[in-house]
Amino acid sequence: MGRDSTYELVFVAPDHAAPGGEETVLVHRTDRSGPGGHPIYADETGIVQAEISDQGDVRMIASGGHQEPASRVRVRPVSTG
């Protein structure tokens, strides 16, 4: 997957079986690394944070208390050119 600077996180709720049952959040690479050693990406607010590996594996990072990181998340690179 490379080391793109911008990704879309695609959240799929278990009850969204129909196409279009997705929510997306645009995230940008930060200068931090996650517990797996991969870059952390965050949305503009800093609330949504994810560690994304070069194979496209996503690990959601809690940015505050009482968060339950989503478990069904996919990632799509965003072309910035």
Backbone as numpy.savetxt, mean C-alpha at the origin, in Angstrom:
# Nx Ny Nz CAx CAy CAz Cx Cy Cz
9.07 -6.23 -9.65 8.27 -5.04 -9.65 9.11 -3.78 -9.65
10.35 -3.90 -9.29 11.21 -2.73 -9.30 11.01 -1.86 -8.08
11.52 -0.66 -8.17 11.43 0.29 -7.07 10.75 1.57 -7.54
9.48 1.45 -7.93 8.72 2.60 -8.36 8.53 3.55 -7.19
8.31 4.83 -7.50 8.13 5.80 -6.43 6.67 6.01 -6.07
5.75 5.54 -6.92 4.32 5.71 -6.65 3.57 4.42 -6.97
2.67 4.05 -6.06 1.83 2.87 -6.23 0.39 3.20 -5.87
-0.51 2.38 -6.37 -1.88 2.37 -5.90 -2.04 1.14 -5.03
-2.52 1.35 -3.80 -2.91 0.23 -2.97 -4.36 -0.06 -3.28
-4.67 -1.31 -3.56 -6.03 -1.71 -3.93 -6.59 -2.55 -2.79
-7.61 -2.02 -2.13 -8.25 -2.70 -1.00 -9.52 -3.38 -1.49
-9.63 -4.67 -1.20 -10.80 -5.45 -1.61 -11.45 -6.00 -0.35
-12.68 -5.57 -0.09 -13.42 -6.09 1.07 -13.95 -7.47 0.72
-14.04 -8.37 1.70 -14.52 -9.73 1.43 -15.92 -9.78 0.80
-16.75 -8.79 1.09 -18.12 -8.80 0.56 -18.23 -8.13 -0.80
-17.10 -7.69 -1.37 -17.10 -7.07 -2.69 -16.69 -8.10 -3.74
-17.59 -8.98 -4.08 -17.27 -10.01 -5.08 -17.43 -9.48 -6.50
-18.22 -8.43 -6.66 -18.47 -7.87 -7.99 -17.32 -6.97 -8.42
-17.06 -6.88 -9.74 -16.04 -5.96 -10.24 -16.37 -4.54 -9.80
-15.34 -3.77 -9.54 -15.55 -2.39 -9.10 -15.73 -2.28 -7.60
-15.66 -3.39 -6.88 -15.79 -3.38 -5.43 -14.46 -3.13 -4.76
-13.69 -2.21 -5.30 -12.36 -1.92 -4.79 -12.28 -0.46 -4.36
-11.39 -0.20 -3.44 -11.03 1.16 -3.08 -9.53 1.28 -3.28
-9.08 2.40 -3.82 -7.66 2.58 -4.04 -7.15 3.81 -3.30
-5.88 3.74 -2.92 -5.19 4.86 -2.27 -3.84 4.99 -2.94
-3.50 6.21 -3.33 -2.22 6.50 -3.97 -1.17 6.72 -2.88
-0.06 6.00 -2.97 1.02 6.14 -1.98 2.33 6.43 -2.70
3.19 7.19 -1.99 4.50 7.58 -2.52 5.59 7.06 -1.60
6.74 6.78 -2.19 7.87 6.25 -1.42 8.36 7.28 -0.41
8.66 6.80 0.79 9.26 7.65 1.82 10.73 7.28 1.93
11.43 7.93 2.84 12.85 7.61 3.05 13.04 6.55 4.14
11.95 5.95 4.59 12.01 4.95 5.66 11.90 3.54 5.11
12.37 2.58 5.92 12.25 1.16 5.60 11.39 0.48 6.66
10.68 -0.57 6.25 9.83 -1.30 7.16 10.56 -2.43 7.85
9.84 -3.23 8.64 10.45 -4.33 9.37 11.09 -5.39 8.47
10.63 -5.48 7.23 11.21 -6.45 6.30 12.37 -5.89 5.51
12.73 -4.61 5.77 13.85 -3.98 5.07 13.48 -3.33 3.75
12.20 -3.35 3.40 11.74 -2.76 2.14 11.22 -1.34 2.39
11.15 -0.53 1.33 10.70 0.85 1.50 9.26 0.95 2.02
9.01 1.99 2.81 7.66 2.30 3.25 7.10 3.37 2.33
5.86 3.18 1.94 5.12 4.12 1.09 3.97 4.67 1.92
3.62 5.95 1.71 2.55 6.57 2.49 1.70 7.45 1.59
0.42 7.62 1.99 -0.44 8.55 1.26 -0.10 9.97 1.73
-0.78 10.97 1.15 -0.48 12.37 1.46 -0.69 12.71 2.92
-1.63 12.03 3.60 -1.91 12.32 5.00 -0.93 11.63 5.94
-0.26 10.57 5.47 0.62 9.78 6.32 -0.12 8.73 7.13
-1.43 8.68 6.99 -2.23 7.72 7.75 -2.12 6.32 7.14
-2.20 6.23 5.82 -2.08 4.94 5.15 -0.61 4.72 4.82
-0.03 3.67 5.40 1.37 3.35 5.19 1.51 1.87 4.89
2.42 1.55 3.97 2.63 0.16 3.60 4.09 -0.06 3.23
4.59 -1.22 3.61 5.90 -1.66 3.17 5.67 -2.48 1.91
6.37 -2.14 0.82 6.17 -2.82 -0.46 7.51 -3.39 -0.91
7.54 -4.71 -1.13 8.78 -5.35 -1.58 8.92 -5.21 -3.08
10.10 -5.56 -3.59 10.33 -5.49 -5.02 9.59 -6.59 -5.77
9.00 -7.58 -5.07 8.16 -8.59 -5.69 6.68 -8.21 -5.62
6.36 -7.06 -5.05 4.98 -6.61 -4.97 4.23 -7.12 -3.74
4.95 -7.64 -2.76 4.32 -8.04 -1.51 4.03 -6.79 -0.69
2.87 -6.74 -0.06 2.45 -5.56 0.69 2.26 -5.93 2.15
2.84 -5.14 3.03 2.63 -5.27 4.48 2.15 -3.90 4.97
0.91 -3.84 5.43 0.37 -2.59 5.93 1.04 -2.26 7.26
1.31 -0.97 7.47 1.97 -0.48 8.68 0.98 0.40 9.44
0.76 0.07 10.69 -0.14 0.90 11.52 0.55 2.23 11.80
-0.17 3.33 11.59 0.40 4.65 11.81 -0.14 5.30 13.09
-1.02 4.61 13.78 -1.58 5.13 15.02 -2.30 4.04 15.77
-2.75 4.38 16.95 -3.46 3.41 17.78 -4.82 3.07 17.22
-5.32 1.92 17.59 -6.66 1.44 17.23 -6.84 1.17 15.75
-5.76 1.04 15.00 -5.87 0.69 13.59 -5.81 -0.82 13.45
-6.59 -1.32 12.52 -6.52 -2.73 12.15 -6.12 -2.79 10.69
-4.82 -2.99 10.41 -4.37 -2.99 9.02 -5.11 -4.01 8.16
-5.48 -3.59 6.98 -6.20 -4.46 6.04 -5.31 -5.63 5.65
-5.94 -6.78 5.44 -5.18 -7.96 5.06 -5.32 -8.29 3.58
-6.35 -7.77 2.93 -6.55 -8.06 1.51 -6.19 -6.82 0.68
-4.90 -6.68 0.41 -4.40 -5.51 -0.30 -3.52 -5.98 -1.45
-3.75 -5.40 -2.61 -2.89 -5.61 -3.78 -2.21 -4.28 -4.09
-1.19 -4.33 -4.92 -0.46 -3.12 -5.28 -0.33 -3.04 -6.80
-0.45 -1.81 -7.33 -0.25 -1.57 -8.76 0.69 -0.40 -8.92
1.75 -0.56 -9.72 2.63 0.58 -9.98 1.90 1.66 -10.77
2.24 2.90 -10.50 1.64 4.04 -11.21 2.73 4.67 -12.05
2.45 4.80 -13.33 3.41 5.44 -14.24 3.40 6.93 -13.99
4.58 7.49 -13.76 4.68 8.93 -13.50 5.29 9.65 -14.69
5.42 8.99 -15.81 6.07 9.61 -16.94 5.21 9.84 -18.05
